Amino acid sequence: MKKVSSIILAMVILATGAQGLFASGAKDSGTATTVVEAKTKLTLIYWDPSHKEIQDKIHAMFIQENPGVSIEMEQVPGDQYDQVLKTRLLAGNGPDVMFYWGAFINRYGKEGFYGDITTENFTKNILPAYLSFATYNGKIYGVPLNVNTYGVFYDKVLFKKAGIAAMPKNYAEFLAICEKLKQAGITPLTRGAKDLWTGLHETGPLEANFVLGKNETFQYDLYTGKTTFATNAGFRDYLKRYIELVEKDYFVKGALGLDHTQAMQLVADGKAAMSMFLSLGYGEIIGFNKDADIGYFPLPDDNGNVFWSGAPDNGIGYWAKGKNMDLAKKLVGFYARPDINQLFNETIQTLPCIKDANPKLAGPVTQLAVDLSKSKTLFTWFDGPWPMKASDVYRSAIQGIHAGDKDIDKICTALDKAYTENKNDPAVMPVTASDR
């Protein structure tokens, strides 16, 4: 269990009252390579194209302090990232420095991909609440850079047009808002179902409220066999609620043909009223349209309670078998500097994982941080503790609902099979009784 007060209260204090900067597009669209000419070359791989500009800026600062160095960046789409990166690492052709999902840095430490940074002074900059995500067997293997949780971002202009003044106090009121928007000829919810990874992150508030919030030990019970997907009432209820949103046409038409970038663009352009997504979604929307008037509210459950899930998003480490390990480690440490982490998070409008990094955050993101600080528990990403094959089956099932595949029993059976057959995969971190 992650105590939210220790994780985020300091961030709330630094953010309150701040006015936002804007940045970022969206994930998983194409590839890009950036090279700064010099003598000694570091190679770096990452997945989010919206981070290219800020990473270029950070790398220019690093090169200025370390003359004679160049950094070659390669962007691989997020839905291919893990497979591409692992294939290269196992073939002995890995990059010097790797971005990886911050919640799973410890997995790459366990598998021997990330090098040990335990004795490096810059690890002292990592906020204690996030060290567990980067630690395996007592050793630190990477630096988590930013943290994300979920919320609903909405277009204030469209809400006013539909006559909606009050935010929902329970889930029934949320459904009523969706219906009111629909009756006004406004698309209630955007959705980029073409991208498989959105099956996790564009459903996050529902997962947290109706599965994890109903059973805090869900992940441990699943791991030990005390519950299954097929027999867990909360999981089945969550699927029913998601299917209901699809059947009532609350999601944008043609969601299967839209990637995440296109889905967020709809909100920015005033063509969809809400995005149920990660906290970084605000930065994405404003990046498309700096004049968009965007608000935020947390999605409540039936009784008005809000349960939260989240984790570090971006993490960075160096390849344990790289040719330039000392220099690569130095670049990792550069990203761990408070001023650099502040710049990174201020640009993409996310919350920092580094001490004394004080990014200026916009009003909706600040309010989200305040709301989160009132919660006692921050659950990790819903499918984060699962074997990769089970995650793929789950995300495909959520995608398939939009294509008409709504058989809950069939979905649960496929998930139970994938989970059970692969939960002892060496890449899977064991789930303990305290894990949430």
NORLINTA-V753553 format. One record per pair of residues at least 24 apart in sequence whose C-alpha atoms are under 7 Angstrom apart, sorted by sequence separation. I is the first residue (numbers start at 1). GAP is how many residues later the second one is. D is the distance in Angstrom with one decimal. If there is no record, write none. Layout:
I/GAP/D  I/GAP/D
This chain:
26/24/5.7  116/24/6.0  117/24/5.6  210/24/5.7  211/24/5.3  268/24/6.1  25/25/4.7  116/25/4.9  117/25/6.9  390/25/5.9  24/26/4.6  49/26/6.6  110/26/6.3  115/26/5.8  24/27/6.5  48/27/7.0  106/27/5.8  109/27/6.3  114/27/5.7  211/27/6.6  40/28/6.1  41/28/5.8  42/28/6.1  43/28/5.8  44/28/6.1  45/28/5.8  46/28/6.4  47/28/5.2  105/28/6.1  106/28/4.7  210/28/5.6  390/28/4.8  39/29/5.1  40/29/4.7  41/29/4.6  42/29/4.7  43/29/4.8  44/29/4.9  45/29/4.8  46/29/5.1  47/29/5.0  104/29/6.2  105/29/4.9  106/29/5.2  389/29/6.1  390/29/5.0  38/30/5.4  39/30/5.7  40/30/5.9  41/30/5.6  42/30/6.1  43/30/6.1  44/30/6.3  45/30/5.9  46/30/6.4  47/30/5.3  103/30/5.3  106/30/5.3  38/31/5.4  39/31/6.7  41/31/6.9  47/31/5.2  102/31/6.9  207/31/6.7  38/32/4.9  109/32/5.4  206/32/6.6  387/32/6.3  37/33/5.5  386/33/6.8  36/34/5.1  47/34/6.5  36/35/5.8  106/35/6.6  387/35/5.8  35/36/6.0  36/36/6.7  105/36/6.7  387/36/5.5  35/37/4.5  105/37/6.1  386/37/6.9  34/38/5.6  35/38/6.6  33/39/7.0  34/39/5.1  33/40/5.3  33/41/4.8  387/41/5.8  32/42/5.9  33/42/6.6  102/42/5.0  386/42/7.0  32/43/5.2  31/44/5.0  385/44/6.9  31/45/5.6  31/46/6.8  385/46/7.0  30/47/6.2  29/48/6.2  28/49/4.3  28/50/5.1  45/50/6.5  27/51/7.0  28/51/6.9  44/51/5.6  43/52/5.1  44/52/6.0  45/52/6.7  46/52/6.6  43/53/5.2  44/53/4.7  45/53/5.2  46/53/5.1  42/54/6.0  43/54/6.3  44/54/5.7  45/54/6.2  150/54/6.3  151/54/6.8  150/55/6.0  380/56/6.1  379/57/4.9  191/60/6.3  189/61/5.9  190/61/5.7  191/61/6.3  194/61/7.0  188/62/5.4  189/62/4.6  190/62/5.2  193/62/5.4  194/62/4.7  187/63/6.7  188/63/6.3  189/63/6.0  192/63/5.6  193/63/4.7  194/63/5.5  187/64/6.9  191/64/5.5  192/64/6.8  194/64/5.3  195/64/5.3  187/65/5.8  193/65/6.2  194/65/4.9  195/65/6.5  283/65/5.9  192/66/4.8  193/66/6.3  283/66/5.5  192/67/4.4  192/68/4.3  296/68/5.5  310/68/6.4  280/69/6.3  295/69/5.9  309/69/5.1  310/69/6.2  311/69/5.7  192/70/7.0  280/70/5.8  308/70/5.4  309/70/4.2  310/70/5.2  311/70/6.6  192/71/5.0  279/71/7.0  308/71/6.1  309/71/5.3  310/71/5.5  178/72/6.3  191/72/5.5  309/72/5.9  190/73/5.5  203/73/6.8  204/73/6.8  202/74/5.7  202/75/4.9  190/76/7.0  201/76/5.9  201/77/6.5  190/82/5.7  189/83/6.0  187/84/6.9  188/84/5.9  189/84/6.0  190/84/6.2  187/85/4.8  188/85/5.1  189/85/4.8  190/85/5.5  186/86/6.6  187/86/6.1  188/86/5.9  189/86/5.8  279/86/6.8  186/87/7.0  209/92/5.8  205/94/6.3  213/94/5.7  209/97/6.4  209/98/5.1  208/99/5.5  208/100/5.8  208/101/5.9  155/112/6.9  155/115/6.9  158/115/6.0  79/117/6.7  79/118/6.3  155/118/5.2  154/119/5.5  155/119/6.5  154/120/4.3  153/121/5.6  154/121/6.5  7/122/5.3  152/122/6.5  153/122/5.3  6/123/6.6  152/123/5.6  153/123/6.6  152/124/4.5  151/125/6.0  152/125/6.4  151/126/5.9  150/127/5.5  151/127/6.3  150/128/4.3  151/128/6.2  149/129/5.4  150/129/5.4  153/129/6.8  171/129/5.5  148/130/6.1  149/130/5.5  167/130/6.9  170/130/4.9  171/130/5.0  172/130/6.6  148/131/5.6  169/131/6.4  170/131/5.5  171/131/4.9  148/132/6.7  170/132/5.2  170/133/5.8  170/134/4.3  169/135/5.4  157/136/6.9  156/137/5.8  155/138/6.0  156/138/5.8  155/139/4.9  156/139/6.1  154/140/5.5  155/140/6.4  153/141/6.5  154/141/5.2  153/142/5.6  154/142/6.0  153/143/4.5  152/144/5.6  153/144/6.7  151/145/6.9  152/145/5.4  151/146/6.3  152/146/6.0  256/146/6.7  151/147/5.0  152/147/6.5  151/148/6.5  246/156/6.7  243/158/6.8  149/159/7.0  150/159/7.0  149/160/5.9  149/161/4.2  148/162/5.5  149/162/6.8  148/163/5.8  243/163/6.9  147/164/5.5  148/164/6.2  147/165/4.0  148/165/6.1  146/166/5.4  147/166/5.4  145/167/6.9  146/167/5.7  144/168/6.0  146/168/5.9  145/169/5.5  144/170/6.0  145/170/5.4  144/171/4.1  143/172/5.4  144/172/6.6  142/173/6.6  143/173/5.3  142/174/5.5  143/174/6.5  142/175/4.5  207/175/6.7  141/176/6.6  230/179/6.6  230/182/4.8  229/183/5.3  230/183/6.4  229/186/6.9  229/187/6.0  228/188/6.5  143/193/6.6  200/195/6.3  145/196/6.7  199/196/4.5  197/198/6.5  146/199/6.8  196/199/5.9  199/199/5.5  196/200/6.4  199/200/6.2  148/202/6.8  114/203/6.0  115/203/5.8  147/203/6.6  148/203/7.0  196/203/6.8  114/204/5.6  115/204/5.7  146/204/6.2  147/204/5.4  114/205/5.0  115/205/4.1  146/205/5.4  147/205/6.3  113/206/5.7  114/206/5.2  146/206/4.5  147/206/6.6  193/206/5.8  113/207/5.7  145/207/6.1  146/207/5.2  103/208/5.6  112/208/6.9  145/208/5.2  223/208/6.5  103/209/5.1  144/209/6.1  145/209/6.9  102/210/4.5  103/210/6.4  105/210/6.7  102/211/4.7  122/211/5.7  125/211/6.7  220/211/5.7  101/212/5.4  102/212/4.6  220/212/6.1  101/213/5.1  102/213/4.0  220/213/5.7  100/214/6.1  101/214/5.6  122/214/6.3  99/215/6.6  100/215/5.1  220/215/6.9  99/216/5.5  100/216/6.0  99/217/4.4  219/217/6.6  98/218/5.7  99/218/6.6  98/219/5.6  217/219/6.4  97/220/5.9  98/220/6.0  216/220/6.3  97/221/4.3  96/222/5.7  97/222/6.0  96/223/5.4  130/223/6.8  95/224/6.7  94/225/7.0  96/226/5.3  127/226/5.6  126/227/6.1  127/227/5.3  96/228/6.5  126/228/4.7  127/228/5.5  96/229/6.9  125/229/5.5  126/229/6.1  125/230/5.3  97/231/5.9  96/232/5.9  27/233/6.8  26/234/6.7  27/234/6.5  26/235/4.9  25/236/7.0  26/258/6.0  24/259/5.9  25/259/4.8  23/260/5.5  24/260/5.0  22/261/5.8  23/261/6.6  25/262/5.7  23/263/6.8  24/263/5.1  25/263/6.6  22/264/5.9  23/264/4.6  22/265/5.7  42/286/6.9  54/290/6.5  111/316/6.5  107/320/6.1  107/322/6.8  23/324/5.5  24/324/5.7  21/325/6.7  22/325/6.3  23/325/5.2  21/326/6.5  22/326/6.9  22/327/7.0  11/340/6.8  20/340/5.9  21/340/6.9  19/341/6.4  20/341/4.6  21/341/6.8  18/342/5.4  19/342/5.9  20/342/3.5  18/343/5.6  19/343/4.8  20/343/6.9  14/344/5.8  18/344/6.1  19/344/6.4  15/345/5.9  18/345/7.0  15/346/5.6  16/350/5.9  15/351/5.7  12/354/6.6  12/357/5.6  12/358/5.7  9/364/5.6  8/365/6.0  5/368/5.4  4/369/5.8  4/371/6.2  4/372/5.6  3/373/5.7  4/373/5.7  3/374/5.3  4/374/5.9  2/375/5.7  3/375/6.6  1/376/6.3  2/376/5.3  1/377/6.9  1/378/6.9  1/433/5.7  1/434/5.3  1/435/4.9
